[in-house]
Amino acid sequence: MSRYFRYANGKAWEAERSDCTAHDPAREFLWIHIDGIKDDVDGLLAQFSHIPHQAVAALKAHETRPRCTEFGEGALINMRGLGAPSAIDGDSLVSIRFWAERGLAITLSFRELDALERVIAHMLAGGVRDPGDLISATAMEIAETLDPVVAELGDAMDTMESEVLEEENTGERRKVAQLRAEAISYRRFLSPQRQATERLMALNADWIEPDDRLHFQEAADRYARMVEELESVRERAALTHEALTDLRAEHMNKQALILAIVALVFLPLTFITGLLGMNVEGIPYAKEPWAFWGVVAFCVVTGGAMGIWFVATRWLQK
């Protein structure tokens, strides 16, 4: 359900909807958070007829990418962050949309953002006094939660590289592909989010204070570092996948070489035993008592000679 928060006279509190009808944007800050699934989104947004139609449509859109667009005295901001455990039903990054203007901020999300409750606690502690504070606090909390996740991807990639390059473990192809897919998924939203945060920093709005711009700059720098790390993970995963393919091909070549050596050793032996095993008259030494052991000795000598030839010509090292 929708939640209402007010800040005035140095104090912040969670208010009822009926208490927010007489909102004075010049004297107080009102934050309205709308649940896109449970609330009457159209009815709530209809109370703010001054918000441009394009901004309202963007707030209600289900599929969004991070962006920052200025509309007169207000701005529309979309961000992506880790979803709360109850909200993970597909994409791990969930969207939160902001409409911000002097004294008023409206946020809307269809799935719960993991950082939302911490931002609310920051608000109730008096740390969020205007829309600029709210957006910068959200951006910093999102960066704070994403940092360790991106770092874990890098650490996992380090482990994969060690197993593949040092231990020649060829059974990690699926894990490498999964890591690469996760890195691409995160980078898909974090790269435009960095650009949106930088655009926020340069936004010409009187409700954005100098300290908010510093926070936007810090958040943009952290997003940039995460994008670079994700790009590195993606490229390293591609190289590791190629190394796995090469190792697998080399392993198959070794197996094929062993089969070829065995076939070459037994080819003349099979010919000899097959020739002498024909059930016809005239086979030499067929009546001699030593003939069987003579054939066995001949096969052993021939096999041994071919083995020595393989070693001398370095076939076993190919």
C-alpha positions, 0 to 999 in steps of 0.5 A: 500500500502507498506510504506517506512521509513528511518533513517539516520544522526539522522533524520527519514522520510517517503520515496518513493520507488524509494528513497530506491534503494541505501540503505546502511545498514551500515549507515542507517536504512530502514523499509519497511511495506508491506500490504499483501492484496493490495501489490505485496508481491512476487514482493517486497520480490523478491528484497531481494534475500538474505532472506532465502526461509523459512523466505519468506514463513513464511512472506507470510503465512496467519495463523501464531503463535507468534515465533522468529527464527534466520536465520544467520545474520537475524531473523524472528519474528511473533507477535500478537496484537489488530487489528485496528477497520477496521480490526476486522472481526473475530479474534480480534488479528491480526498478524504482521511479521518481517524480521530483519537484520542489517540496514533493517526491513521488516514487513508484515500484512494482517490486520491492527495492531492497534499499527502500526500508533503509532509505525510509529509516534515513528519512525518519531519522531526519537525514532526508529533507528534500527530493535531492536528499531522497534521490541521492540517499537512494542512489547511495544505498543502491550502490552500497548493496550492489558493490559486494555483489559485483565484487563477488562476481569478480572473486568467482571469476578469479576462482574459475580462472585458477581452476581452469588455468592451473588445475586444467579443470574442464568441467566449469563451462556452465558456471563460466557461462552463468557468470558471464550472463550475470555480468551482462545482466547487471551491466545492462542497467548499471551503465545507463544508471551511471549516465542518469546519475551524472545527468542528475548532478548537472540538472538545473533544479533549485531543489538539488543542493550542492551536497546532493550533487556531491553525493550524485558524483560519488554514486556515479563514480561507484557505478562507473567502477562497478561497470568497469568490473562487470566489463572485466568479468565479461571479457575474462569469462569469454577468455576463460570459456575459450581456454576451456574449449582449447583444453577440451579440444586438447583432451580429445586430441590426446584421447584420439592419439591414444586410440590411433596408437593402439590401432596402429600397434594391433593392425599388423598383429591382427593381420598376422593372426587373421592370416594364420587363423584361416581354416584352409590347407597349406598354412605354414608350420601348422603341424609343428608343436612350437608354431603357436609360441612362435607366432606369440613371440613374433607378435610380442616382438612386433608390438615391442618394435612398434612401441619403440618406434613411437617413442623414438619418433615422439608420437607419445608427446604429441 
